[in-house]
Amino acid sequence: MNESGVVGMAKITVMFGSDPQGEFTLNKDEMKVGRATDCEIVVDNLGVSRHHCSIIKQGVDWAVVDKGSNNGTYVGGQRITTHVLRNNDRVVMGKHSLLYDATGVAEANDKKKAAAGMGGEMTMFVDQSALAKAMAADPNQKRMAIGLDQGGRQVTVPLTKEETTIGSGPADIPARGFLVKPVQIKIVKASGGHHLINSGGWRAVKVNGAKVNDAMLKAGDVITLAGSIFTYRQA
């Protein structure tokens, strides 16, 4: 019997902003959450660690336990190590969250939106202050993102910051390649969308096959840098 006085299982809904990405019935004593393929709940986002946290059975309750994640696990705006879940608790991890339903059961075959894990790819660190502002923003506002290929898997990086960088050094989005600068591309928020700025150097930056130094991006634009391909699209 859980906190609602109902005997049975609970469920987790993986959310991206206000959009549900998949439902998972809590039917094991431990449900691992992260990018890795051995997780029961796979969240394919570079802000999420390979083994980010676990949902663990504790008597009649369920608790979320952080597994030493790089960006942390948050409930109610507080970073936690262990937290006993209550109905409708929202567990925030990177740009995704887990919504806990103490009496729910996932619909059959509703795991189709849970993408494959990131395997050995490095975790992308998330600016938590920028994330908090994005979560508090108008939910009806159109969110844009950069889509990229990581190890043969498609990854979406939401553009939540005023300026998002792409490059080989300490950049928000990694881009490998000879002579790629530490910050080669800046994607800056502008009225009605985002503006791309090329930082210069030996490597050309192209949008839809044409070399650019700066460009106002449109949904569907394809950005290429060395061997990296990025797509500007709605999140």
Backbone bond lengths (Angstrom), bond angles and torsions (degrees), N, CA, C in turn:
res aa  C-N    CA-C-N  psi(-1)  N-CA   C-N-CA  omega(-1)  CA-C   N-CA-C  phi
1 M - - - 1.468 - - 1.526 108.28 -
2 N 1.341 117.76 128.19 1.452 121.35 -178.82 1.526 110.48 -95.29
3 E 1.357 115.14 -170.43 1.460 119.52 -174.36 1.520 113.47 -62.67
4 S 1.337 117.17 -19.73 1.466 120.44 179.94 1.521 112.01 -91.45
5 G 1.358 115.17 1.02 1.454 118.43 179.58 1.508 113.43 81.11
6 V 1.350 116.42 17.76 1.458 120.60 -177.24 1.523 109.00 -114.65
7 V 1.329 116.60 130.49 1.459 120.58 176.38 1.518 108.55 -82.34
8 G 1.341 116.84 131.82 1.454 119.68 178.17 1.504 111.91 148.00
9 M 1.323 115.35 -168.73 1.454 121.22 -176.78 1.519 110.82 -92.92
10 A 1.326 114.13 169.01 1.459 122.01 175.45 1.520 107.57 -118.22
11 K 1.337 116.20 177.11 1.461 118.65 178.63 1.524 110.28 -141.83
12 I 1.317 113.82 159.07 1.462 123.56 174.81 1.527 108.12 -117.53
13 T 1.335 116.29 132.56 1.463 121.40 171.70 1.511 108.15 -109.51
14 V 1.325 116.52 122.47 1.467 121.60 177.28 1.524 107.82 -81.10
15 M 1.328 115.62 125.90 1.461 121.74 -176.73 1.526 110.28 -117.86
16 F 1.339 115.74 143.27 1.464 121.51 166.58 1.524 105.60 -118.77
17 G 1.341 116.04 104.59 1.453 118.99 -170.70 1.519 109.02 64.97
18 S 1.311 117.01 -123.69 1.463 121.12 177.17 1.525 112.36 -99.83
19 D 1.321 117.14 7.86 1.466 121.74 -176.06 1.520 111.34 -100.56
20 P 1.345 119.01 120.76 1.471 120.84 176.11 1.525 110.67 -70.28
21 Q 1.332 116.29 136.13 1.458 122.46 -178.98 1.527 113.11 -109.15
22 G 1.335 117.26 -15.25 1.461 120.24 179.81 1.513 110.58 166.89
23 E 1.347 116.26 155.84 1.455 122.18 179.95 1.525 109.75 -120.34
24 F 1.336 115.76 145.47 1.459 121.26 -177.28 1.527 109.39 -139.14
25 T 1.320 117.01 121.35 1.454 121.28 173.56 1.522 109.26 -73.28
26 L 1.328 117.33 135.10 1.463 121.62 177.32 1.526 108.06 -82.81
27 N 1.323 115.44 90.12 1.463 120.98 -173.42 1.534 112.80 -117.11
28 K 1.351 116.31 13.63 1.461 121.52 174.79 1.520 108.06 -132.55
29 D 1.333 116.72 158.45 1.463 120.32 -179.41 1.527 111.88 -65.62
30 E 1.328 116.64 -25.80 1.469 120.69 174.46 1.518 109.38 -138.59
31 M 1.332 116.02 126.87 1.460 122.62 176.74 1.526 106.59 -115.74
32 K 1.328 116.31 108.95 1.462 120.97 -179.44 1.526 109.95 -77.33
33 V 1.340 115.47 143.35 1.463 122.18 -178.38 1.522 108.74 -126.50
34 G 1.342 116.73 130.77 1.461 120.35 178.61 1.512 111.88 164.87
35 R 1.348 115.78 -169.20 1.466 121.14 -178.65 1.521 112.94 -81.17
36 A 1.329 117.15 -25.92 1.462 120.61 -171.75 1.524 111.55 -66.88
37 T 1.318 115.78 150.65 1.456 121.27 -176.01 1.518 113.10 -71.49
38 D 1.345 118.23 -15.46 1.463 119.47 178.51 1.524 112.00 -87.37
39 C 1.332 117.71 3.54 1.462 120.98 176.86 1.526 110.31 -80.02
40 E 1.328 116.42 142.86 1.462 120.23 175.56 1.528 110.97 -71.36
41 I 1.336 116.05 -32.04 1.462 121.31 177.32 1.522 106.89 -119.08
42 V 1.333 116.61 104.88 1.468 122.01 -176.01 1.521 109.32 -94.79
43 V 1.334 116.00 126.51 1.458 122.40 177.17 1.522 107.54 -119.93
44 D 1.319 116.46 108.97 1.467 122.43 -171.99 1.522 109.52 -90.10
45 N 1.331 116.01 82.23 1.459 121.48 179.04 1.519 107.80 -150.15
46 L 1.337 117.16 136.79 1.448 120.65 -175.56 1.523 113.85 -67.61
47 G 1.332 118.35 -14.08 1.456 121.05 175.42 1.519 112.92 -81.75
48 V 1.329 116.77 -5.09 1.461 122.92 -178.84 1.519 108.27 -105.97
49 S 1.328 116.39 132.88 1.460 120.72 178.65 1.523 110.70 -72.07
50 R 1.341 115.71 161.81 1.470 120.01 -179.01 1.530 110.85 -58.49
51 H 1.315 117.20 -44.66 1.464 122.57 172.45 1.527 106.01 -123.11
52 H 1.328 115.87 89.35 1.461 121.93 -168.45 1.534 111.52 -82.80
53 C 1.331 116.11 -52.10 1.459 120.96 -179.95 1.524 108.58 -156.21
54 S 1.329 115.39 174.87 1.467 120.67 176.17 1.521 108.88 -134.35
55 I 1.334 115.58 148.64 1.457 122.53 170.46 1.527 105.44 -101.85
56 I 1.344 116.34 116.18 1.462 121.62 -169.95 1.523 110.21 -119.61
57 K 1.345 115.29 137.45 1.461 121.20 176.65 1.524 109.69 -72.54
58 Q 1.343 117.28 127.32 1.463 122.76 176.58 1.522 108.33 -129.56
59 G 1.332 115.34 93.01 1.464 119.69 -176.48 1.512 110.27 64.42
60 V 1.364 116.86 -120.88 1.460 120.32 178.39 1.523 111.65 -91.67
61 D 1.339 116.80 -2.08 1.458 121.36 -176.59 1.524 111.14 -109.41
62 W 1.342 114.27 173.22 1.458 122.69 171.69 1.517 108.31 -122.08
63 A 1.322 116.16 143.68 1.461 120.84 178.78 1.522 109.40 -128.79
64 V 1.326 116.54 148.47 1.454 121.33 173.11 1.525 107.37 -99.89
65 V 1.327 116.41 132.83 1.460 123.09 -177.73 1.529 108.58 -125.59
66 D 1.337 117.04 120.27 1.464 120.80 176.85 1.522 109.17 -69.76
67 K 1.332 116.42 140.08 1.460 122.01 -177.26 1.529 111.63 -107.82
68 G 1.333 115.82 39.42 1.460 119.21 179.44 1.516 112.65 75.22
69 S 1.334 116.95 33.19 1.465 121.65 -177.14 1.523 111.00 -64.58
70 N 1.329 116.67 152.95 1.462 121.88 -179.52 1.523 112.29 -69.92
71 N 1.325 116.97 -41.34 1.462 120.78 -174.81 1.526 114.02 -98.96
72 G 1.320 117.05 -5.01 1.447 120.25 175.11 1.520 114.10 88.35
73 T 1.337 114.42 163.25 1.460 123.72 177.05 1.524 106.99 -121.53
74 Y 1.334 116.93 131.66 1.465 121.49 -171.52 1.526 110.76 -125.98
75 V 1.325 115.87 139.67 1.463 123.05 171.38 1.521 107.09 -133.96
76 G 1.321 116.98 126.89 1.456 120.74 -179.70 1.514 113.49 61.63
77 G 1.343 116.48 29.85 1.452 121.22 178.81 1.520 114.39 81.94
78 Q 1.337 117.95 -0.03 1.458 122.33 -178.27 1.528 110.09 -111.02
79 R 1.336 115.32 135.28 1.459 119.01 175.65 1.522 109.04 -72.24
80 I 1.318 116.42 132.32 1.469 120.31 -174.90 1.527 110.39 -122.84
81 T 1.339 114.77 158.96 1.462 120.73 167.84 1.527 109.03 -106.06
82 T 1.348 115.83 -41.21 1.469 122.40 174.85 1.526 108.34 -141.72
83 H 1.333 116.10 137.27 1.464 120.14 -179.74 1.520 108.58 -148.76
84 V 1.335 116.23 125.60 1.467 120.69 175.57 1.521 108.39 -76.19
85 L 1.319 115.89 124.16 1.457 121.15 -172.89 1.527 112.10 -77.82
86 R 1.317 114.53 142.09 1.456 122.73 173.09 1.530 108.12 -118.53
87 N 1.315 115.90 154.97 1.465 120.09 -176.31 1.529 111.54 -51.23
88 N 1.316 116.28 132.44 1.468 125.45 179.82 1.520 114.04 73.28
89 D 1.336 118.83 10.00 1.471 120.08 171.10 1.522 109.33 -60.44
90 R 1.341 115.01 142.65 1.463 121.06 177.12 1.524 108.15 -115.60
91 V 1.313 116.03 118.60 1.462 123.07 179.24 1.521 107.86 -97.02
92 V 1.337 117.37 117.29 1.467 121.78 -175.77 1.518 109.57 -98.94
93 M 1.323 115.80 130.65 1.466 122.80 178.78 1.514 107.67 -143.42
94 G 1.334 115.27 110.88 1.451 118.39 -175.02 1.512 109.85 62.94
95 K 1.317 116.31 -132.36 1.463 121.05 -179.20 1.523 111.60 -98.75
96 H 1.324 116.58 5.79 1.456 122.10 176.11 1.525 109.29 -109.57
97 S 1.321 115.90 165.30 1.463 120.80 174.07 1.517 108.59 -142.95
98 L 1.344 114.47 160.06 1.452 122.69 178.25 1.527 107.71 -115.94
99 L 1.321 116.76 120.30 1.462 121.42 179.99 1.518 108.43 -98.82
100 Y 1.343 116.02 122.12 1.454 122.27 -175.38 1.531 110.65 -93.72
101 D 1.330 115.74 126.12 1.467 123.38 176.56 1.524 106.75 -117.43
102 A 1.335 116.83 111.04 1.462 121.47 -172.39 1.518 113.56 -68.27
103 T 1.326 118.23 -17.51 1.467 120.44 -175.63 1.523 112.93 -124.20
104 G 1.330 117.59 6.08 1.463 120.24 -173.02 1.514 113.81 -89.30
105 V 1.314 115.24 161.61 1.459 123.86 172.33 1.517 107.23 -133.32
106 A 1.330 116.56 132.87 1.463 120.66 -178.00 1.517 111.13 -63.37
107 E 1.329 115.88 143.08 1.456 120.46 175.20 1.517 109.46 -67.13
108 A 1.315 115.77 149.44 1.462 120.86 -179.12 1.514 110.33 -58.42
109 N 1.336 115.81 136.85 1.468 123.45 175.73 1.524 113.23 61.27
110 D 1.347 116.88 25.74 1.466 118.51 -178.96 1.520 112.05 -89.29
111 K 1.347 117.41 12.89 1.457 120.47 179.33 1.526 111.94 -91.37
112 K 1.307 117.27 6.81 1.459 119.81 -173.15 1.522 113.02 -63.17
113 K 1.341 117.69 -25.01 1.452 120.13 -178.64 1.521 112.81 -86.40
114 A 1.334 117.95 -5.71 1.461 120.36 178.41 1.512 108.19 -80.16
115 A 1.332 116.40 107.45 1.460 121.15 -173.51 1.515 111.36 -75.20
116 A 1.341 116.03 165.32 1.458 121.41 177.46 1.519 110.61 -63.79
117 G 1.336 116.34 151.34 1.456 121.12 -177.54 1.506 112.40 -70.32
118 M 1.349 114.55 168.16 1.444 121.21 -176.26 1.513 112.99 -89.34
119 G 1.358 116.62 -2.10 1.449 119.19 177.85 1.509 112.16 58.99
120 G 1.346 117.02 -123.96 1.447 121.00 -174.09 1.507 114.82 -91.36
121 E 1.330 119.53 5.59 1.460 120.65 -179.33 1.521 110.67 -62.95
122 M 1.323 116.56 148.28 1.455 121.71 -179.53 1.521 111.20 -72.81
123 T 1.336 115.26 147.28 1.455 120.56 177.54 1.518 110.05 -71.64
124 M 1.335 116.89 135.56 1.462 121.84 173.21 1.519 107.88 -88.74
125 F 1.337 116.77 122.45 1.451 120.46 -178.11 1.522 110.20 -73.34
126 V 1.320 116.12 140.94 1.456 123.32 -174.59 1.516 109.69 -107.38
127 D 1.329 116.49 134.72 1.458 122.09 173.14 1.524 107.27 -75.51
128 Q 1.342 116.84 104.57 1.461 120.64 -172.82 1.531 111.91 -65.85
129 S 1.342 118.46 -33.62 1.465 119.79 178.88 1.523 110.87 -66.64
130 A 1.347 116.29 -39.74 1.461 119.84 177.37 1.517 110.46 -66.68
131 L 1.323 116.55 -36.76 1.456 120.64 178.97 1.523 110.69 -64.25
132 A 1.346 116.46 -42.77 1.461 120.02 -179.84 1.521 111.23 -62.00
133 K 1.344 116.73 -40.88 1.460 120.28 177.84 1.515 111.06 -64.26
134 A 1.325 116.75 -40.07 1.467 120.68 -179.29 1.522 110.95 -65.50
135 M 1.334 116.06 -38.97 1.464 119.68 -179.10 1.519 111.56 -68.86
136 A 1.353 116.55 -27.90 1.458 120.27 -179.42 1.514 112.80 -86.71
137 A 1.330 116.79 -7.86 1.461 120.90 -176.95 1.517 111.26 -71.64
138 D 1.327 114.73 170.44 1.465 121.46 178.61 1.520 109.61 -57.15
139 P 1.354 119.92 117.93 1.457 121.26 -177.58 1.516 113.01 -64.96
140 N 1.336 117.30 -17.54 1.462 119.83 -179.97 1.531 112.79 -87.43
141 Q 1.333 116.19 -6.07 1.460 119.50 179.97 1.529 109.95 -69.45
142 K 1.317 116.67 137.94 1.455 120.75 -178.99 1.525 109.79 -69.98
143 R 1.331 116.74 123.55 1.454 121.98 179.93 1.514 109.06 -98.37
144 M 1.322 116.01 134.19 1.456 120.74 177.85 1.521 109.59 -110.10
145 A 1.320 115.47 160.66 1.460 120.70 -175.18 1.522 109.77 -150.64
146 I 1.314 114.88 168.16 1.455 122.60 171.49 1.525 107.64 -109.26
147 G 1.313 116.66 125.73 1.451 121.46 174.95 1.512 109.33 -99.71
148 L 1.333 117.19 137.46 1.457 121.03 179.73 1.515 109.61 -146.91
149 D 1.317 114.21 164.32 1.456 121.67 179.01 1.523 108.66 -98.97
150 Q 1.329 117.10 126.81 1.459 122.66 177.04 1.518 108.14 -125.36
151 G 1.332 116.70 106.13 1.456 120.19 177.99 1.506 113.60 61.07
152 G 1.341 117.29 33.34 1.453 121.46 179.67 1.513 113.82 86.45
153 R 1.346 117.13 3.32 1.460 120.79 179.67 1.516 109.48 -116.80
154 Q 1.306 117.27 141.58 1.452 122.33 -179.72 1.529 110.22 -82.23
155 V 1.324 115.62 128.48 1.461 122.19 -178.46 1.522 108.49 -122.34
156 T 1.330 116.90 141.72 1.457 122.18 177.38 1.522 109.22 -114.13
157 V 1.331 116.60 126.46 1.460 122.49 178.80 1.532 108.11 -114.25
158 P 1.333 118.82 103.08 1.470 120.80 -179.58 1.527 111.17 -62.17
159 L 1.320 116.91 142.52 1.464 122.79 179.84 1.528 108.59 -91.87
160 T 1.331 115.45 86.15 1.460 121.07 -175.88 1.523 112.73 -98.87
161 K 1.335 117.51 -12.64 1.460 121.38 -175.40 1.528 110.64 -97.36
162 E 1.325 115.51 161.64 1.463 119.83 174.68 1.518 110.67 -63.69
163 E 1.340 116.06 -33.20 1.466 120.95 178.88 1.518 108.87 -140.97
164 T 1.312 116.57 124.06 1.457 123.00 177.70 1.521 108.28 -113.01
165 T 1.333 116.74 132.16 1.466 120.65 -175.10 1.524 111.58 -109.00
166 I 1.344 114.44 150.05 1.465 122.77 176.26 1.524 107.34 -128.14
167 G 1.323 117.44 131.36 1.457 119.77 179.65 1.508 112.35 174.77
168 S 1.337 115.63 -174.44 1.461 121.48 -176.08 1.519 112.99 -90.50
169 G 1.346 116.95 -14.14 1.457 120.74 -176.53 1.500 111.79 -99.98
170 P 1.317 118.11 -144.39 1.468 120.50 178.32 1.522 111.10 -74.23
171 A 1.331 115.57 73.14 1.468 121.99 -178.74 1.522 109.48 -110.56
172 D 1.327 116.45 162.31 1.463 120.95 179.51 1.523 111.74 -67.12
173 I 1.341 115.73 -37.23 1.463 121.49 -179.24 1.521 108.05 -124.08
174 P 1.340 118.86 122.79 1.461 120.78 -176.67 1.525 112.65 -74.21
175 A 1.338 115.25 142.96 1.463 122.17 174.45 1.520 107.11 -138.77
176 R 1.310 116.32 115.87 1.462 121.09 -178.31 1.525 110.19 -90.73
177 G 1.314 115.89 153.72 1.462 119.34 175.69 1.515 111.46 148.38
178 F 1.327 115.57 150.02 1.453 122.21 179.35 1.525 110.00 -63.97
179 L 1.328 115.92 130.70 1.463 124.62 177.45 1.537 114.08 69.48
180 V 1.331 116.95 12.78 1.460 119.16 172.13 1.525 107.96 -75.41
181 K 1.330 117.25 128.38 1.456 121.84 -177.30 1.534 111.26 -71.89
182 P 1.337 117.12 156.61 1.463 119.48 177.51 1.532 112.71 -53.47
183 V 1.344 116.88 -41.21 1.461 121.77 170.42 1.521 106.86 -126.01
184 Q 1.315 116.37 100.18 1.461 121.75 -175.93 1.524 111.74 -94.50
185 I 1.337 116.42 -35.36 1.468 121.50 -176.63 1.529 108.95 -129.50
186 K 1.322 114.78 137.35 1.463 120.74 170.79 1.529 107.89 -116.58
187 I 1.328 115.85 130.10 1.457 121.11 175.37 1.526 106.37 -111.58
188 V 1.322 114.85 111.09 1.459 121.66 -169.43 1.523 109.51 -110.86
189 K 1.338 115.74 135.78 1.458 119.73 176.40 1.522 109.75 -63.14
190 A 1.332 115.85 135.57 1.454 122.33 178.84 1.519 108.28 -138.79
191 S 1.313 116.17 167.93 1.449 120.43 178.80 1.523 109.96 -58.91
192 G 1.310 116.48 118.96 1.459 120.54 177.35 1.512 114.70 84.86
193 G 1.351 118.95 3.83 1.458 118.84 179.57 1.517 113.41 162.86
194 H 1.338 115.81 -135.13 1.455 121.40 -177.31 1.528 110.77 -138.08
195 H 1.328 114.58 147.24 1.462 122.72 -179.46 1.521 108.50 -112.71
196 L 1.321 117.98 129.35 1.464 122.56 176.97 1.518 109.69 -93.29
197 I 1.334 116.27 132.81 1.464 121.91 177.04 1.522 108.28 -125.09
198 N 1.337 116.06 124.85 1.461 122.69 176.96 1.524 108.48 -87.88
199 S 1.334 116.56 125.55 1.467 120.93 -177.92 1.526 113.10 -77.40
200 G 1.335 117.51 -1.59 1.462 120.75 177.99 1.522 112.21 87.99
201 G 1.340 115.44 -173.30 1.459 120.37 -177.93 1.517 111.44 110.12
202 W 1.344 114.76 -169.38 1.462 120.33 -175.26 1.514 113.10 -76.25
203 R 1.323 117.02 -30.26 1.453 120.62 -175.76 1.530 111.69 -84.69
204 A 1.338 115.20 129.77 1.466 119.99 178.48 1.523 110.09 -78.21
205 V 1.318 114.98 144.92 1.464 122.16 171.70 1.524 106.52 -109.82
206 K 1.329 115.92 129.46 1.461 120.11 -177.73 1.523 110.47 -122.39
207 V 1.322 114.89 143.55 1.465 121.90 172.04 1.517 106.97 -120.32
208 N 1.308 115.99 116.96 1.473 122.42 -177.05 1.527 111.23 54.92
209 G 1.345 115.81 38.49 1.464 121.80 175.19 1.511 115.73 87.67
210 A 1.325 119.02 -8.53 1.470 122.43 -178.50 1.526 110.31 -104.98
211 K 1.345 116.85 133.01 1.462 120.89 178.58 1.533 109.87 -64.33
212 V 1.334 115.61 137.74 1.458 119.98 -179.73 1.524 110.27 -137.68
213 N 1.322 115.24 151.32 1.460 121.71 167.72 1.520 110.01 -102.38
214 D 1.318 115.83 -31.78 1.468 121.33 172.91 1.526 107.62 -154.72
215 A 1.305 115.28 151.28 1.462 119.79 -178.11 1.515 109.81 -161.45
216 M 1.335 115.75 143.52 1.460 120.63 171.92 1.524 106.92 -84.52
217 L 1.324 116.57 122.86 1.452 120.38 -173.54 1.521 112.19 -82.25
218 K 1.330 114.43 146.42 1.458 122.28 175.35 1.522 108.27 -121.51
219 A 1.318 116.92 149.54 1.462 121.28 179.42 1.528 110.00 -53.96
220 G 1.321 116.06 129.66 1.455 121.46 -179.52 1.516 114.02 97.38
221 D 1.343 118.21 -8.62 1.463 120.75 178.68 1.527 110.24 -61.85
222 V 1.343 115.39 139.85 1.461 121.78 178.54 1.522 108.55 -108.70
223 I 1.323 116.12 122.60 1.464 123.22 -178.86 1.516 108.12 -106.00
224 T 1.335 117.19 130.14 1.457 120.56 178.01 1.520 109.75 -122.24
225 L 1.327 114.77 140.41 1.466 123.09 177.92 1.517 107.66 -147.07
226 A 1.342 116.06 115.35 1.465 120.54 -175.00 1.531 108.29 52.80
227 G 1.314 118.38 -124.03 1.463 120.12 179.31 1.507 114.00 -95.21
228 S 1.322 117.44 9.26 1.457 120.87 -177.23 1.528 110.84 -98.96
229 I 1.318 115.81 140.78 1.463 122.39 178.93 1.528 108.23 -125.08
230 F 1.327 115.97 129.38 1.455 122.34 -179.57 1.532 108.72 -126.49
231 T 1.306 116.74 147.03 1.457 122.04 177.91 1.513 109.60 -121.72
232 Y 1.323 116.22 128.55 1.469 121.74 176.25 1.525 107.19 -88.58
233 R 1.331 116.71 117.67 1.450 119.87 -173.70 1.518 110.72 -151.03
234 Q 1.324 115.12 170.21 1.447 120.14 176.72 1.525 109.76 -72.51
235 A 1.336 115.12 136.80 1.481 119.97 -178.29 1.527 110.56 -72.27
